[in-house]
């Protein structure tokens, strides 16, 4: 082997050692408090949404990111849908408020069309200008686009045009973990002020498991460590919501319902609920509070709890989880005197997490009192007895079978021929 070849081999070996060392170099850690914010992704600003924005967003030190507009593509072209925001309410916010532009899937030709880029930049500029005209400036404009990994270079061209249209408002983007395998990922995120790492999704394979979940926390930790190596500040999006997955007779995914008020499942299929595990996510938050990659600045929760939205966590649940503490439900059942010889059987949840209704409840009374009538309300069946008791059995499934924190629900009632003491026993909770 000649001297030149020996030298080249030596250099190659040295480079390999250096690269290996860099790969194993520990990621710089942060132990400072994490900022936490929340998405306001509701398209209709109902009274319940407005109330939640006013009362709950201020509790998030990182504020909120509010959906401002959506762009949808189809064979006919492009449709733009702007959300009618309550700008006056947002202008009064004591915490930062950013805007989000959601862009739906499009073809390669549509993505490369200069008219598409110009339209997106114009829409982005408009939603920012609308906020300014109402007396407030967004803390950021966030682009939410599930780009195909192979098109990240083309996406960077979009970002350059949109960023120029909204400057000096910082431009951020949501990213998928799979993008990090592309050489185009680094240049893309370095062209932004920061990014949001989305670690929640619905996988078809997960729907076959015993307890489908939207976020695998082990994967979230792994992806977060990897994202930190690109040297760009980022936050992690964690889920608070759930899906109803509708499968056909062969097990194929027919549809997903992700928001309260969505279309009801069509008959003839199988329904599965896919949720976000508060206890697991609380443990993840607590871990990141103790130590996380230095580039990770915090968490953004998807989405803001609004009263009446049963496909999302309640506010007490999120309030507990964001402190790194696992919430717990607390079921209690009582008999309420509802009138002459009439007694309601009422269940309540005194905890801060959803809890199942009791599977079986038994009501008893003493003396010579006789049962005149009994019935159950929706989701519960009544089992009358000629003796001195009546039973109530849960029949509801899914969302209808659970009590939200602070919720009270009447299971049924009994009427006796005389007024006497009535007691209740929870025979089974599951």
N, C-alpha and C positions, 0 to 999 in steps of 0.2 A: 504494500500500500504506500503510495507516494506521500510526501509531506503535505502537499496541498489538500489531498483527500482526507488525511488525518485531521488537518485543521478544520475542514468543513464539518466532519463528523463531530469533532469536539464542540464546535459552535452550536450545532443542532442539538446535541445533548444538553448543553448549558441552557439553551432556549427552552427545551422541554422541562427542565428542572424549574426554571423561573416561572413558566406557565402553570406548572403543577402547584408551585408555592402560592401563586396568586389565587388559584382556584380554591385553595384551602385556607386562604387568609381570612381571619374572622371578620364578619360584617360589623362595622361600627354600630354600637348600640345606643339607644336613647332610653332614659328613664324619666324624662320630664313628663308632665301631664299631657295626655292626648286631647286634641280638639275633637269634638263630636258634633256632627250636624245631621240633618234629616232632609230627605226628599219630600217635596210636596208635589206629587205626581198626578193628583186628581185633575181631570179635565173640566169638571163642572165645579165651580166654586159655590157650593150650597152653603146654607147657614151653618151647617155642622163643620164644613171645611174652614169657613171664616173664623168660627169660634176656636177651632183647634190651632189655626195659625196665630191667633192673638194670644192664646193662653199657654200653648205648649212649645212653640218655636223659641220663645225667649229663654226657655230652660236649657236649650242647646247652645253651648258656648261658641260652637262653630256656625250657628245659624242654620240656614236652609238653602236648598237649591230647588227652585220652583220651575216646573214645566211651563214654558212659555209658548211653544209651538211645535207642531209635528209636520213632517213631510212624508208623504206616501207616494210610491211609484207603482204604476201598473202599465198595461199595454197601451193605455190611452195617453200616458204621459205622467205628469207630476201634479200632486194635489198638496196644497198648503193649508193647514188648520191651525189657527191661532187660538190660544186659550184666553178667555176673558178674565184677566187677572184683576184683583182688587188692589190697584196700585196705591190708593190712598192708605190702605191698611199696611201694605209693604213699606211705604215711605215712613211710617211711624215705627218701624222695627228697631229695637235696641241692639240687635245682633246682625251680622252680615247676611245678606240675601243675594244669592246668585241666580242666574237664569239658565235654563237648559233647553236645547234644541234637539228633539228626537228625530232621527232620520231613519226611515224604513229601508228594507232591502231594495237593491236596484241591480240592473244588469251591468255588465262591463261597459257596454256602449253608452248607457245613461251616465255611468260614473265618469267616463272620459269626455262627455259632451261639454264644451265650454259654456253652453247655456245653463247647464245644471250648476256648475261652479258659480256662475254669476248670480243665479237665482238664490242659491244658498247663502252667499255672502250678503246679498241684498236683504234677505229675510233676517239674518243674524243682526245686521245693522239696524233694521227696523225695530226688532224687539228691544234692543238696547236703547235706541232713541226714544221709544215709547216710555220706558222707565224714566229716563232723564227728563222727559217732558212733564212727568208727574212728580218731579222733585226728588228723585233718588237715583243713585248710580249702582248698578249691580256690582257685587264683589268679584264676579267672574261670569263668563259665558261658557257653559259646558256643552260639548257636542257628544251625543249618545248615538253611535252608529256601529252596528255589528258588522264591521267590514270583513270581507274574506281575507284570510291571512296573505294570500298571494297578491292582494291589491293594496297593500299598505303604502307602497311608494306613491300610487295614485291618490290615496287618501291624504298623504302629506301635502300634495298640491291643493287639495280642498282646504286643509288647515291653514296654509299660507294665505289663501285668498280670504277666508273667513276672519283670520286673525287681523289682517290689514283693515277689514271693514269695521271691526269693533274696537280697535286700539284707541285709548290705552287700557280698556277693560281686559284683564287677563283671560286668555283662552285656555281651557283645559278639555281633556277628552276622557271618556271611559274606555278601558281596554280589557281585552279578554286574555286569560292566562296563556292560551294557545299562541297568541301573537308573539310571545317572548322567544319562540323558537325561530323566528324570522330575523334575518340580518337587517331588515328594514325597520324593525321595532325601535332600536336605539335612536336612529335619526328622526323617526316620527315623534317620539316622546320628548326628545331634546328640542324640538321645534315648538313645544308648548310650554306654558307656565307650570304645568303639572299634569298629573293624570289620576284617574280613579280606577283602581284595580277591582274588577267585578269578580267575586269568588263564589257567586251563587248561580245556580242554573238547574234546569230539570233535565235529567238524563233518562232516556227510555229504560235503560237497565235498572235504574233505581226504582222505577214504578213496580217492579216485581218483588222488591224486598218487603220485609215485614213492617218496617217503619220508614217509608220514604222521606228523605230530607232534602232541603234545597242547598244545604251548605255542609260539605265535609270539612271539618275543622283542621284535620291533619293536612289536607291538600291546601287549605287556606294559608297555613303557616309556611308550608314549602313554597308556595307561589309568592308570598310576601317577601321571603328571604331572597328569592331570585330577582324579584322586581327591584329590590334595593340596590342591586349591582349596576343599574344603569345611571345612577347618580342624579336622578331627577326626583324632586319631592312628589309624594303621592299620598292618597288616602285609600282606605279599603272600604268597599261597599258591602255591607252585611244585610241580610234579609230579615224583615219582621213579618213578612206576608206568607200566605199559603196559596196553593192551587187546588182546584178540583180538576183532576184528570179524568176525562171520559174516554174509555177504551171500547172498541167494538167487540163483537163476539169472538174474534180471533186474537184479541189482545193488542191490536194496532191502536195507536193513539189517534183518537178522533178529534178531540178539542181540549183546550185548556181554558178554565175560567179562573181569572186571577184577581178580580175585583168585585166587590159587592155590587149587585145590580147587573151583573153579566147575564148572558143568556142561560136559561135553565138547561140542564142536561137533557138531551133527547132520550126517549125511552128505547129500550132494547140494547143498551150497552152496560158496561161495568164502570162504576165510579170509584176512584181512589183519591184520597186526600194526601197532598204532599205539603208538609209544613216546615216551619223553622223552629228548631229546638231551642227554647230559651235557656235551659240549663247548660247545654253545650256551648252556646254562644257567650253566655256569661263567663264561663271558664276561659274561653278564648280572650275575651276582653280583659279579664284579670291577668292573664299571662302577658298580654301586650302592655298593660299598665306597669308591670314590673320590668319588662325589657322587650324592646322591639327594634327593628332596624332603624337606624338614624334617619334614613330618608322617608320613613313612614311617619306622616304628621298626625294621622288620626283616622277616624271612622266616619262614614256617612251611612245612615240607616235608611233602608228602603222598605217602607215608606211611612209618612206621618200617620200615627193612629188618629182616626176620626170616629167619633161615636156612630155606631150603626154599621160599621164595616167589620163583618164577622170573619172575613178572610184575611184579617190583619191582627197583629197583637193589639191588646188594649194599651192605653197609656200607662197604667200602673206597671204592666209587665216590662215595657221598654224602659221606664224610669229605673226599675230595679236592675235590669240586665246591663244598662250602660254604666252602672257602678261596679260591674264585675261580680254581681251577686245573683244567685239563682233564685228566681221567684217561685212561690209556692201557693197553690190554691188551698182553700180551707172551707170545706162544705159543712153546712149546718142545716138541719131540718126542724121546723117548728109547727105547732098547731096554733092557728090564729082564730080567735073568736070573731066570726064574721056576721053574727046576727042571732036572732032567737033560735037556739038549738042547731045552728049552722057553724061548721068548723072547716076552715081552709087548711090544707096541708101545703106549706111553703118551704122551698129550698132557697138558700142564699149562699153566696160565695164571699167570705170575709177576707180572702187572700189577695195576692197580686198576680196570680196566673190563672188561666182557664182551668176548670175542674169538671170532670164528668158528673152528670146528675147521678144520684144514687140508683143502683140497679134495682133495688127492692126496698120498699118502705112499708111498715106495718103500723096501723093506727088502732089503738085499743081504748076502751072505756069500761068503766065499772058499773056496779049497781045493776038495777033492773032496766036500764035504758035500752031501747030497741032501735035498731037501724031503720030509718024510714027511706033513706036514699043515699046514694053515693055515685060519684062519677069522676072521671079523670079528664084532664085537658090534653091538648095536642102533645104527642110524643110520650104519653104515659097511658097505661092500661089499668083499669080498676078491677080488682078481684073481690067481689062481695062475699060476705060470710054470714050465715044465719046466727053465728055466735057473736061475741062482743069485740069483733075486730074486722078491719077491712085492709086489703093490701093494694099497693100501687107499684106497678112494675114499669121500668123504663122500656120504651119501644123505639124511641128516636135513635138515629145513628148520625154520625158525622157532626157537623156544626150544631145541629139542633139538639144534640145530646149533651152539650157543654154549657156551663155557666161562666160568664165573663166576670172578672173582678168587680165586686160591688153589685152584681146583678141578683135580683130576687125573682123567683118564678113559682107560680102556684101550680102544684102537681095535680091537685084535685080537691074534692070536698066530701064531707059526710054530713048528713042531717039525722038527728036523733029525735025521739019522741019526748025526751026530757033533757033539761040542761044538766050536764054532769061533767066531771073531769075527764079530759081526753089526753092521752099521751101518744107519743110517736117514737118508733124504734127504726133505726136504719139497719135492715137485715143484711144488705150487701151493697158495697160501693162500686164493685166492678162485675 
